[in-house]
Amino acid sequence: MQRRALISVSNKNGIIEFAKGLVDLGYEIISTGGTASTLEQAGIAVTGVSDITGFPECLDGRVKTLHPNIHAGLLARRDNSDHMKQIEDLGIKPIDLVAINLYPFKETIQKPGVSLEEAIENIDIGGPTMLRAAAKNYQDVAVVVDPADYGRIVEEIAKHGEVSVETKFELCAKVFMHTAHYDALITDYFGRKKGVHFPEYLTLTYEKVQDLRYGENPHQRAAFYREIGKREGTLVEARQLHGKELSFNNINDTNGALELLKEFEPSTPVVIGVKHTNPCGVGMGDTIFEAWQKAFQADPVSIFGGIVAINGQVDEETAKGINEIFVEIVVAPCYTDGALEILKGKKNIRILKLDNIENTKASSVIDFKKVNGGLLVQDSNLLLLQDDLKVVTREKPDAAALQDLLFAWRVVKHIKSNGIVLAKDGQTLGIGPGQVNRIWAVENAIKQSRFDLEGAVMASDAFFPFPDCVEAAARAGIKAIIQPGGSLKDGESIEAADRLGVAMVLTGMRHFKH
């Protein structure tokens, strides 16, 4: 019996060569609509789906393949004599190969101003149904969704007379991943249209960017995936100009640097140094070079081997400064030709160019944290301040101190809790991240600082449960503190600040980062 292949694709890449290869191997081609026209124009004989079903396409093409003559041909098991007798009695012939890719729903919803009606018209119904039917019967039907597989399918048939069961099973798994991804896109689209924030069933879909050499450690496998759609100002949109491919830790750390960078106004030159996802030095200046100097000098030891994120053009002077040490990655929106030449002088540095690096609009308003057996889902932490600042001490911060307090508050938001940041004149002077109690975070920030802290300010990501942090800060010369407040013992911390002549400002919101 002559073998039959049903071909219906929206992506026509490679389809003519594939169909010709199948015809040369003795296959009858069944097709419909635009695919049939494409094949016929290429001189390939095509049997129309309507000739198989005995029923014309209707409802503007919405119904054409949803018919027993198609689906029985796909689902009949060749090793089941009852199945084969039934389709023979019904005059239905088996279909041995299916090549389908679906209506371009993803591309449609990404178009600016796309209407709901247009999106709905690009939801494929018959395609997924045929794919799933063929995949369910993978032992007997080869099913192809990816044009990249066309060549090897033809080659395998030419060499062995058929597609092996092992290959069919691989293609079957690919189909169900493909249709699940497609359905997840549709689910997400309608959920957003309805304004559903946390749906009853959460279905996530991402596209692989690349396999990674390993994860956080060499014994862990890893890959990098991206959200669907254009994500301006995010790492998935960055273009690598130099250096070997990014590692798992490179990507994680660079993302942390970018998130902090977006807290600052694009018009103000800012440089962020990050190590193991924590900022190790942040500088703000009148020029990118001045900002770099502040970020580097904040902690020249920790920034070694770290990530540098910059919100403006990297010039030669800044590039020379960066090249004086080893950094893993520099990411910036643009570089002068001279700066690129200088930076590329180091073989192991990765240079990333990220347009719209200043884009403060979040690519996703949802944040995920995986736990064993489940998933924590929350709103992304997009706010810096919720209410007006509240000065609660007799000592009031002057304009310069207030500017430093807000600078430190931006940074401490991105420090692992318990987190403390010391700052002055647009520069971090000491950072105490990730401690199990707040006084240790304060003491570490002070101890590790290489600066005279007289007149500096301090930011805490959460409230002070005891006055000990205020007292330690005052002993170091800190003149102003910004913290959320909200402790039952706020009064004790405020009293200590008044007693020690320290200004204290409450934000009314905390920034835990676990």
C-alpha positions in Angstrom: 0.0 0.0 0.0 1.3 3.4 -0.9 2.3 5.5 2.1 0.7 8.8 2.7 2.0 12.0 4.3 -0.3 14.9 5.4 1.4 18.2 5.2 -0.1 21.5 6.5 2.3 24.2 7.7 2.2 27.9 8.4 6.0 28.0 8.3 6.9 27.1 4.7 10.7 26.9 5.3 12.0 23.8 3.8 8.6 22.3 3.0 9.0 22.0 -0.8 12.3 20.1 -0.5 10.8 17.9 2.2 7.7 17.1 0.1 9.8 16.4 -3.0 11.9 14.0 -0.9 8.9 12.1 0.3 7.4 11.9 -3.2 10.7 10.5 -4.5 10.4 7.9 -1.8 6.9 6.9 -3.0 4.7 8.9 -0.7 1.4 10.4 -1.6 1.1 14.0 -0.3 -2.2 15.2 1.3 -2.5 18.9 1.9 -4.9 21.8 2.1 -5.1 25.6 1.8 -1.9 27.6 1.4 0.4 24.6 1.8 -1.3 22.8 -1.0 -0.9 25.8 -3.3 2.8 26.2 -2.4 3.5 22.6 -3.2 1.4 22.6 -6.4 3.2 25.7 -7.6 6.5 23.8 -7.1 5.2 21.0 -9.3 4.4 18.5 -6.6 1.2 16.4 -7.0 -1.1 17.0 -4.0 -4.3 15.2 -3.0 -6.6 17.8 -1.3 -8.0 17.1 2.1 -11.5 17.6 0.7 -10.9 14.7 -1.6 -10.1 12.5 1.4 -13.0 13.7 3.5 -15.5 14.0 0.8 -16.5 17.3 2.5 -15.6 20.8 1.5 -13.8 23.2 3.7 -16.2 25.5 5.4 -16.5 28.4 7.9 -13.7 30.3 6.3 -11.4 27.4 6.7 -12.1 26.8 10.3 -13.3 23.3 9.5 -11.3 21.2 7.0 -9.3 18.4 8.7 -11.7 17.6 11.6 -13.1 14.5 10.0 -13.0 10.7 10.7 -11.4 10.0 7.3 -8.4 12.0 8.6 -8.3 11.1 12.3 -9.2 7.4 11.9 -6.3 7.3 9.4 -4.0 8.7 12.1 -5.3 6.8 15.1 -5.8 3.3 13.7 -3.2 1.0 15.3 -1.5 -1.1 12.6 -1.0 -4.0 15.1 -4.7 -4.1 16.0 -6.6 -6.2 13.5 -10.0 -4.8 14.6 -8.8 -1.2 14.0 -7.5 -2.1 10.5 -10.7 -4.0 9.6 -12.9 -1.1 10.7 -11.0 1.5 8.6 -11.0 -0.9 5.7 -14.8 -1.4 5.9 -15.2 2.4 6.2 -13.0 3.0 3.1 -10.4 4.9 5.2 -6.7 4.6 4.4 -3.9 5.0 7.0 -1.8 8.2 7.2 1.8 7.4 7.9 3.4 10.7 8.3 2.2 14.2 9.5 4.1 17.4 9.1 2.3 20.3 10.7 3.2 23.6 12.4 0.6 25.8 13.8 -1.1 29.1 13.1 1.3 31.9 14.3 -0.5 32.8 17.5 2.7 33.9 19.3 3.8 36.2 16.4 0.2 37.6 16.2 -0.1 38.6 19.8 3.3 40.3 19.8 2.2 42.7 17.0 1.5 46.2 18.3 -2.2 46.9 18.6 -3.4 43.4 17.8 -7.1 42.9 18.4 -8.7 40.2 20.4 -10.5 39.0 17.2 -7.3 38.7 15.3 -5.7 36.8 18.1 -8.6 34.4 18.3 -8.5 33.8 14.5 -4.9 32.7 14.9 -5.7 30.0 17.4 -5.2 26.7 15.6 -7.8 24.0 16.2 -7.3 21.3 13.6 -3.5 21.5 13.7 -3.0 20.6 17.4 -5.8 17.9 17.1 -3.9 16.2 14.2 -0.6 16.5 15.9 -1.9 15.0 19.2 -3.6 12.2 17.3 -0.5 11.3 15.3 1.7 11.6 18.4 -0.6 9.3 20.4 -0.1 6.7 17.7 3.6 7.3 17.4 4.4 3.6 16.9 2.8 3.9 13.5 2.8 7.5 12.5 5.9 9.8 12.2 4.9 13.4 13.2 7.0 16.4 12.5 6.6 19.9 13.9 10.1 21.3 13.5 11.4 22.1 10.0 14.9 21.2 11.4 13.8 17.6 11.5 12.8 17.3 7.8 16.2 16.3 6.5 16.8 13.5 8.9 13.3 12.1 8.4 13.8 11.8 4.6 17.3 10.4 5.2 16.1 7.8 7.6 13.3 6.7 5.3 15.7 6.5 2.3 18.2 4.5 4.3 15.9 2.1 6.2 12.5 2.3 4.4 10.8 3.9 7.4 11.3 6.1 10.4 12.5 4.1 13.4 10.3 3.7 16.4 13.0 5.4 18.5 12.9 8.5 16.2 9.1 8.4 16.2 9.0 8.4 20.0 11.4 11.4 20.1 9.2 13.3 17.6 6.1 12.4 19.7 7.6 13.9 22.8 8.5 17.0 20.8 4.9 17.3 19.6 3.5 17.3 23.1 6.0 19.9 24.3 5.1 22.0 21.2 1.3 21.8 21.8 1.7 22.4 25.5 3.8 25.5 24.8 1.2 26.7 22.3 -1.7 26.2 24.7 0.2 27.9 27.5 0.6 31.0 25.3 -3.1 31.1 24.7 -3.9 30.5 28.4 -1.5 33.3 29.4 -3.0 35.7 26.8 -6.5 35.2 27.9 -5.5 35.4 31.6 -3.9 38.8 31.0 -6.9 39.9 29.0 -9.2 39.0 32.0 -6.8 40.6 34.5 -6.3 37.3 36.4 -3.3 37.8 38.6 -2.9 34.4 40.3 -4.9 31.8 38.3 -6.2 28.6 39.7 -3.9 26.7 37.5 -0.5 28.2 36.7 1.0 27.1 33.3 4.4 28.7 32.5 6.1 28.5 29.1 9.6 29.7 28.2 11.8 29.3 25.2 15.4 28.0 25.5 18.1 30.5 24.8 21.0 28.1 25.3 22.3 25.1 27.2 24.9 26.1 29.8 28.1 24.3 30.6 26.8 23.7 34.1 24.8 25.4 36.9 26.0 27.0 40.1 28.5 24.1 40.4 30.1 21.9 37.8 28.0 18.8 38.9 24.7 20.6 38.1 23.2 20.7 34.6 21.7 24.0 33.5 20.1 25.9 30.7 18.9 29.5 30.1 15.3 30.2 29.0 13.6 33.4 28.1 10.1 34.7 28.5 8.0 35.0 25.4 8.1 38.3 23.6 10.4 41.3 23.5 11.9 42.1 26.9 13.6 45.4 26.4 16.4 46.2 28.9 16.6 42.6 30.1 19.6 40.3 29.8 17.9 38.1 27.2 18.1 41.0 24.8 21.8 41.7 25.3 24.3 41.2 22.5 27.6 39.7 23.4 30.5 41.5 21.7 33.4 39.6 23.2 34.4 36.7 25.4 33.3 33.1 25.9 29.7 32.3 26.6 28.0 33.3 29.8 27.8 30.8 32.6 24.8 30.2 34.9 26.4 32.4 37.6 27.3 35.1 35.1 23.7 35.3 34.0 22.3 35.3 37.6 24.8 37.9 38.8 24.4 40.2 35.8 20.6 40.1 36.2 21.1 41.3 39.8 23.3 44.1 38.6 20.7 45.2 36.0 17.9 45.1 38.5 19.7 47.5 40.8 20.9 49.7 37.9 17.2 50.3 37.0 16.5 51.9 40.4 18.5 55.0 39.3 17.5 57.8 36.9 18.9 57.1 33.5 20.1 60.7 33.3 22.5 60.2 36.2 25.7 58.2 35.5 25.8 55.1 37.6 28.1 52.1 37.8 27.2 48.9 39.7 29.6 46.3 40.9 28.1 42.9 41.8 29.6 39.7 43.3 27.5 36.6 44.0 24.3 38.6 43.3 25.1 41.2 46.0 26.2 44.7 45.1 29.8 45.2 46.3 30.3 48.7 45.1 27.9 51.4 43.7 28.9 54.7 42.4 27.0 57.7 41.1 28.8 60.7 39.5 28.7 63.5 37.0 30.4 61.2 34.4 30.6 57.5 33.8 34.3 57.5 34.7 33.6 59.2 38.1 30.9 56.7 38.8 33.2 53.9 37.9 35.9 55.2 40.3 33.4 55.4 43.1 32.1 51.9 42.5 35.6 50.5 42.3 37.0 52.3 45.3 34.0 51.3 47.4 35.4 47.8 47.6 38.4 47.1 45.2 38.8 43.6 46.7 35.3 42.3 46.2 34.8 43.7 42.7 37.7 41.5 41.5 36.0 38.8 39.3 32.7 40.5 39.6 30.1 42.0 37.2 30.1 45.7 36.2 26.8 47.3 34.9 26.9 50.8 33.5 23.9 52.9 32.4 25.8 55.1 29.9 28.5 55.0 27.2 31.8 53.4 28.2 34.6 55.7 27.1 38.4 55.0 26.8 39.1 56.4 30.3 36.6 54.1 31.9 37.7 51.1 29.9 41.3 51.6 31.0 40.1 51.7 34.6 38.1 48.5 34.3 41.1 46.8 32.6 43.3 47.5 35.6 41.5 44.6 37.3 39.9 41.4 36.3 36.1 41.5 35.9 33.9 38.7 34.4 31.4 40.9 32.6 30.9 44.5 31.5 27.3 45.3 30.4 26.4 48.8 29.0 24.2 50.3 26.4 27.1 51.5 24.2 30.9 51.8 24.0 33.2 54.0 22.0 35.3 52.3 19.5 38.4 53.0 21.5 36.8 51.6 24.7 35.9 48.4 22.9 39.4 48.0 21.6 40.8 48.5 25.1 38.4 46.1 26.8 38.9 43.4 24.1 42.6 43.5 25.0 41.7 41.1 27.8 40.8 37.6 26.5 38.5 36.5 29.3 36.3 39.5 29.8 32.7 39.2 28.5 31.4 42.4 26.9 27.7 42.8 26.6 25.8 45.5 24.8 22.3 46.0 26.1 20.1 48.6 24.4 17.4 50.2 26.6 19.4 49.3 29.6 17.8 52.1 31.4 14.3 50.7 30.8 12.7 50.7 34.2 9.5 49.0 33.0 9.5 45.5 34.4 9.4 42.7 31.8 7.3 40.7 34.2 5.2 41.7 37.2 5.4 38.3 38.7 8.3 36.8 40.6 8.9 33.1 41.2 10.8 31.1 43.8 11.1 27.4 43.4 10.7 25.3 46.6 10.8 21.5 46.7 7.4 20.2 45.7 6.0 23.6 44.8 6.4 27.2 43.6 6.1 30.5 45.4 4.6 33.3 43.3 4.5 36.9 44.2 4.3 40.4 42.7 7.7 41.6 41.6 9.2 44.1 44.0 8.9 47.2 41.7 8.2 49.9 44.3 11.0 51.9 46.0 8.8 54.0 48.2 5.1 53.7 48.9 4.5 56.8 51.1 6.3 60.0 52.0 9.4 59.7 54.1 8.7 60.3 57.8 11.4 62.0 59.9 10.9 60.7 63.5 13.9 62.2 65.4 14.7 65.7 66.6 17.7 65.7 64.3 16.6 66.4 60.7 18.6 65.2 57.6 19.8 68.1 55.4 19.3 68.0 51.6 22.7 66.3 51.1 22.0 63.7 53.7 18.5 63.0 52.3 20.0 62.4 48.9 22.5 60.0 50.4 19.7 58.2 52.3 17.7 57.7 49.1 20.8 56.5 47.3 21.5 53.9 50.1 17.8 52.9 50.1 17.9 52.1 46.4 21.0 49.9 47.0 19.8 48.1 50.1 16.6 47.0 48.3 18.9 44.7 46.3 21.0 43.4 49.2 20.3 39.9 50.6 18.6 40.2 54.0 19.5 41.0 56.6 21.0 43.9 54.6 22.8 47.1 55.6 24.3 49.8 53.3 26.5 52.7 54.3 26.9 55.5 51.8 27.9 59.1 51.3 28.2 61.4 48.3 26.7 58.9 45.8 29.0 56.1 46.8 28.6 52.9 48.9 31.1 52.9 51.7 30.2 49.6 53.3 27.8 46.7 52.7 26.6 44.1 55.1 24.6 41.4 53.2 22.9 38.2 54.2 23.3 38.0 57.9 21.1 36.0 60.3 20.7 39.1 62.6 20.7 42.7 61.9 23.5 43.8 64.3 25.9 41.5 62.5 25.0 43.1 59.2 25.7 46.5 60.7 28.9 45.5 62.3 30.1 43.8 59.1 29.3 46.8 57.0 31.3 49.0 59.4 34.2 46.6 59.8 34.6 46.0 56.1 34.5 49.6 55.1 37.8 51.2 54.1 36.4 54.8 54.6 36.1 57.3 57.4 32.4 57.0 58.1 32.0 60.3 59.8 28.9 62.0 58.3 27.8 58.9 56.3 24.3 57.5 56.2 23.0 54.0 56.8 20.1 52.1 55.2 18.5 49.0 56.5 16.1 46.8 54.5 13.9 46.1 57.5 13.2 47.6 60.9 15.5 47.5 64.0 14.1 45.3 66.7 16.6 46.7 69.2 18.6 50.0 69.6 21.9 48.2 69.2 22.1 48.9 65.5 21.6 52.6 66.0 24.2 52.7 68.8 26.8 50.9 66.6 26.1 53.2 63.7 26.5 56.3 65.9 29.8 55.0 67.2 31.1 54.7 63.6 30.1 58.4 62.8 26.8 57.7 61.0 24.7 60.8 61.0 21.4 59.6 59.4 19.5 56.3 59.1 16.8 55.2 56.8 14.7 52.2 57.7 11.1 50.9 57.3 10.0 51.1 60.9 7.2 48.9 62.2 8.9 47.2 65.1 7.1 47.1 68.5 10.3 48.6 69.8 10.6 51.5 67.3 10.5 53.9 70.2 13.7 52.5 71.7 15.5 52.9 68.4 14.2 56.4 68.0 15.1 57.3 71.6 18.6 56.0 71.0 18.9 58.1 67.8 17.7 61.2 69.7 20.2 60.5 72.5 23.1 60.1 70.0 22.2 63.0 67.7 21.4 60.8 64.7 18.6 61.6 62.2 16.2 58.8 61.5 13.8 58.5 58.5 11.1 55.9 58.2 9.9 54.6 54.8 6.9 52.6 56.0 7.9 49.7 53.7 10.5 47.0 53.9 12.6 45.3 51.2 13.4 41.8 52.3 15.3 39.8 49.7 15.7 36.2 50.5 
